[in-house]
Amino acid sequence: MSNLNNYLIDRHKFSSYTPAHMANTKSAIKRIRRISKQTAVNKVRKSRYKIALKKMKLLIENKKKQEALKFLPKLNSELMKIAKTGIIKKQNASRNVSRITKKISSL
């Protein structure tokens, strides 16, 4: 019975990722553990990216050109970090930066 406890999954600990079927091999259980940890990390990264975009859009809406220009390198860095890890594609990040730069220059 003690050997069986190694294969049981705590549903509360791994609630962010729910598999369609119960894992039945040791490697599948490890993958579920790994995927749930990675999902949590990806959610944090994606929220940082969205917060940065919202902050920039707010600066543009309020027509604060100088502050937007100061924040642009930080936004670019944040987007490229996210693109590097594969949460968004590199082209998506570049497109966002390009559009935002165009909006700032039109202020």
Secondary structure as UniProt FT lines:
FT   TURN            2..3
FT   HELIX           4..7
FT   TURN            11..16
FT   HELIX           26..61
FT   TURN            62..63
FT   HELIX           65..85
FT   HELIX           90..105
//
